[in-house]
Amino acid sequence: MIVTLEHINLSYGKTKIFNDLTLSIPENSFNLLIGPSGIGKSTLLKIIAGLFPQLKGTVLVDNTAISQLPANQRAQHVGFLFQDPDTQFAMPTPFEELTFTLENLQIPADEIAKRATAALEFVGIKQLADQQIATLSGGEKQKVALAIIVAMKSKLLLLDEPFANVDIIARQEILKKLKTLQADGVTILVADHDFSGYQDIVNNVWEIQHQTISVLEHDEFMQRISKPQRHIFKTTNEGIFELTHFKLSAEKKALITVPQLLIGAPGITLLTGANGSGKST
């Protein structure tokens, strides 16, 4: 087992989060962690990552008391992608961030650039290597954070809502890439509220409920995956916001060109598109 938790008890103030929780995750497995918001998914990932050093109970990763290791040694065992990627960045560009991370892990200098470039290529954002992180979209930032933990080459990857800002196509591509990491011997634990895409790739589904955790059987998991529904959208000539001969660019990159468009008919308008296409802008 690459993860062993025994008799974990944790409270926030008077609120009990985990009561005598026990968990064993097999090595080289793909695991999905589910449960409603606020139930403790992120907290459990932080426990496994060793971020609660005074915790009551046993926390072992790769048969090692992970919380007792210095940060650079801990990274050899666990890579953690936080829910908000902005909390992980210290440098201005993705390549500099990767370089900074690998330098802190004391990776040989002649290997750093090669490993950083390979990680960016793996995630599919090599073209963003020298772009300012502050100018990236939410989904692009999540891809940068994923590239960082890929470059670390940890034995266990903990991913907290890694697709919250990622478009559907990129989500499917990243899931496939995570599966290839598993084939290379990496164990993966993903906390997610969206079950789509996992049914054919996960080995275990873990559900947090009643302050403890249990395995969700495959048949029950399949029943919870909602079938996609078809929606019919109607065009309208109404609106309160009009674009005419409109062009939008960012960082010398052309994002949107619109001859004429009327937006904001009564009701709810959905704005959709790939990561980095200009939705937030």
DAFEN-V870566 format. One record per residue. PSI is psi in whole degrees, -180 to 180 (NA if undefined). OMEGA is omega as a letter, one per 30 degrees, with the letter a starting at -180 (* if undefined). NEAR is the number of other ideal C-beta (glycine too) atoms within 10 Angstrom. Layout:
# DAFEN-V870566
psi:PSI omega:OMEGA near:NEAR
psi:PSI omega:OMEGA near:NEAR
This chain:
# DAFEN-V870566
psi:132 omega:l near:15
psi:-26 omega:l near:21
psi:129 omega:l near:23
psi:115 omega:l near:16
psi:132 omega:a near:22
psi:129 omega:l near:13
psi:51 omega:l near:12
psi:126 omega:l near:24
psi:131 omega:a near:14
psi:135 omega:l near:20
psi:147 omega:l near:12
psi:104 omega:a near:9
psi:-123 omega:l near:5
psi:1 omega:a near:5
psi:119 omega:l near:9
psi:125 omega:l near:12
psi:-52 omega:l near:18
psi:138 omega:a near:24
psi:103 omega:l near:13
psi:45 omega:a near:12
psi:136 omega:l near:20
psi:136 omega:a near:14
psi:136 omega:l near:24
psi:122 omega:a near:11
psi:124 omega:a near:21
psi:148 omega:l near:12
psi:147 omega:l near:13
psi:45 omega:l near:14
psi:159 omega:l near:17
psi:119 omega:a near:21
psi:140 omega:l near:22
psi:131 omega:l near:22
psi:123 omega:a near:26
psi:168 omega:l near:21
psi:157 omega:a near:16
psi:163 omega:l near:11
psi:138 omega:l near:7
psi:3 omega:a near:10
psi:-21 omega:l near:18
psi:15 omega:a near:24
psi:-52 omega:l near:24
psi:-39 omega:l near:17
psi:-42 omega:l near:18
psi:-41 omega:l near:26
psi:-41 omega:l near:23
psi:-36 omega:l near:18
psi:-48 omega:a near:24
psi:-35 omega:a near:27
psi:-5 omega:l near:22
psi:24 omega:a near:21
psi:5 omega:l near:16
psi:75 omega:a near:16
psi:-25 omega:a near:10
psi:14 omega:a near:5
psi:142 omega:l near:17
psi:124 omega:a near:12
psi:-180 omega:a near:16
psi:129 omega:l near:12
psi:110 omega:l near:23
psi:133 omega:l near:18
psi:121 omega:a near:26
psi:41 omega:l near:17
psi:25 omega:a near:9
psi:137 omega:l near:16
psi:92 omega:a near:12
psi:-34 omega:a near:21
psi:-15 omega:a near:18
psi:-5 omega:a near:11
psi:148 omega:l near:16
psi:158 omega:a near:7
psi:-42 omega:a near:9
psi:-30 omega:l near:11
psi:-33 omega:l near:13
psi:-36 omega:a near:20
psi:-22 omega:l near:20
psi:-26 omega:a near:15
psi:-40 omega:a near:19
psi:130 omega:l near:27
psi:132 omega:a near:23
psi:121 omega:l near:23
psi:111 omega:a near:21
psi:162 omega:a near:19
psi:-38 omega:l near:15
psi:102 omega:a near:14
psi:-25 omega:a near:24
psi:-25 omega:a near:12
psi:-10 omega:a near:8
psi:-9 omega:a near:16
psi:138 omega:l near:19
psi:-15 omega:a near:10
psi:163 omega:a near:13
psi:-30 omega:a near:14
psi:159 omega:l near:19
psi:-43 omega:a near:29
psi:-41 omega:l near:21
psi:-36 omega:l near:16
psi:-44 omega:l near:22
psi:-44 omega:l near:26
psi:-46 omega:l near:19
psi:-44 omega:l near:16
psi:-48 omega:a near:23
psi:-31 omega:l near:23
psi:-39 omega:l near:11
psi:-25 omega:l near:13
psi:2 omega:l near:18
psi:39 omega:l near:9
psi:139 omega:l near:19
psi:139 omega:a near:8
psi:-38 omega:a near:10
psi:-8 omega:a near:7
psi:-18 omega:a near:10
psi:-52 omega:a near:18
psi:-40 omega:a near:13
psi:-44 omega:a near:10
psi:-38 omega:l near:20
psi:-45 omega:l near:24
psi:-42 omega:l near:16
psi:-39 omega:a near:15
psi:-41 omega:l near:25
psi:-40 omega:l near:23
psi:-40 omega:a near:12
psi:-42 omega:a near:17
psi:-17 omega:l near:24
psi:29 omega:a near:15
psi:33 omega:l near:22
psi:-32 omega:a near:15
psi:-14 omega:a near:9
psi:8 omega:a near:22
psi:-40 omega:a near:18
psi:13 omega:l near:10
psi:148 omega:l near:19
psi:126 omega:a near:11
psi:-36 omega:a near:20
psi:-22 omega:a near:10
psi:-4 omega:a near:15
psi:155 omega:l near:22
psi:169 omega:l near:21
psi:-43 omega:l near:17
psi:-38 omega:l near:23
psi:-37 omega:l near:22
psi:-39 omega:l near:22
psi:-35 omega:l near:28
psi:-37 omega:l near:27
psi:-45 omega:l near:26
psi:-38 omega:l near:25
psi:-40 omega:l near:26
psi:-36 omega:a near:28
psi:-47 omega:a near:25
psi:-26 omega:l near:21
psi:-43 omega:a near:23
psi:-28 omega:a near:25
psi:-24 omega:l near:21
psi:45 omega:l near:18
psi:156 omega:l near:21
psi:-26 omega:a near:16
psi:128 omega:l near:21
psi:126 omega:l near:24
psi:120 omega:a near:27
psi:118 omega:a near:25
psi:106 omega:a near:22
psi:57 omega:a near:19
psi:-12 omega:a near:25
psi:16 omega:a near:22
psi:-33 omega:a near:15
psi:15 omega:a near:18
psi:137 omega:l near:22
psi:165 omega:a near:18
psi:-44 omega:a near:12
psi:-45 omega:l near:10
psi:-36 omega:l near:21
psi:-48 omega:a near:18
psi:-41 omega:a near:14
psi:-42 omega:a near:15
psi:-38 omega:l near:21
psi:-41 omega:l near:20
psi:-40 omega:l near:11
psi:-38 omega:l near:14
psi:-36 omega:l near:19
psi:-35 omega:l near:14
psi:-33 omega:l near:10
psi:-40 omega:l near:16
psi:-40 omega:l near:18
psi:-23 omega:l near:9
psi:6 omega:l near:8
psi:7 omega:a near:9
psi:139 omega:l near:21
psi:137 omega:a near:25
psi:133 omega:l near:23
psi:116 omega:a near:24
psi:128 omega:l near:23
psi:124 omega:a near:24
psi:151 omega:l near:19
psi:-12 omega:l near:12
psi:117 omega:a near:13
psi:-8 omega:a near:16
psi:136 omega:l near:14
psi:-12 omega:a near:17
psi:-20 omega:a near:18
psi:-29 omega:a near:13
psi:2 omega:a near:7
psi:-20 omega:a near:14
psi:147 omega:l near:21
psi:-34 omega:a near:14
psi:143 omega:l near:16
psi:120 omega:a near:21
psi:132 omega:a near:20
psi:128 omega:l near:19
psi:126 omega:l near:22
psi:149 omega:l near:13
psi:40 omega:l near:8
psi:18 omega:l near:18
psi:-172 omega:a near:15
psi:147 omega:l near:22
psi:162 omega:l near:12
psi:133 omega:l near:12
psi:125 omega:a near:16
psi:150 omega:a near:10
psi:-45 omega:a near:12
psi:-41 omega:l near:7
psi:-38 omega:l near:10
psi:-44 omega:l near:19
psi:-35 omega:l near:11
psi:-27 omega:a near:9
psi:-15 omega:l near:11
psi:111 omega:a near:13
psi:141 omega:l near:9
psi:139 omega:a near:4
psi:139 omega:l near:7
psi:145 omega:l near:5
psi:134 omega:l near:4
psi:140 omega:l near:6
psi:120 omega:a near:4
psi:137 omega:a near:7
psi:137 omega:l near:6
psi:156 omega:a near:6
psi:155 omega:l near:12
psi:8 omega:l near:6
psi:158 omega:l near:10
psi:163 omega:l near:14
psi:0 omega:a near:9
psi:121 omega:a near:10
psi:136 omega:l near:12
psi:131 omega:l near:16
psi:125 omega:a near:9
psi:50 omega:a near:8
psi:133 omega:l near:12
psi:139 omega:a near:10
psi:128 omega:l near:13
psi:155 omega:l near:12
psi:130 omega:a near:14
psi:43 omega:l near:9
psi:15 omega:l near:5
psi:124 omega:l near:11
psi:124 omega:a near:10
psi:-51 omega:a near:15
psi:135 omega:l near:16
psi:119 omega:a near:11
psi:114 omega:l near:13
psi:-49 omega:l near:8
psi:135 omega:l near:9
psi:134 omega:l near:12
psi:126 omega:a near:15
psi:148 omega:l near:13
psi:43 omega:l near:12
psi:159 omega:l near:15
psi:135 omega:a near:9
psi:-153 omega:a near:8
psi:129 omega:l near:5
psi:131 omega:l near:12
psi:127 omega:l near:6
psi:118 omega:a near:9
psi:165 omega:a near:8
psi:168 omega:a near:12
psi:162 omega:l near:14
psi:134 omega:l near:20
psi:8 omega:a near:24
psi:-11 omega:l near:15
psi:15 omega:a near:16
psi:-53 omega:a near:16
psi:-40 omega:l near:11
psi:NA omega:* near:12
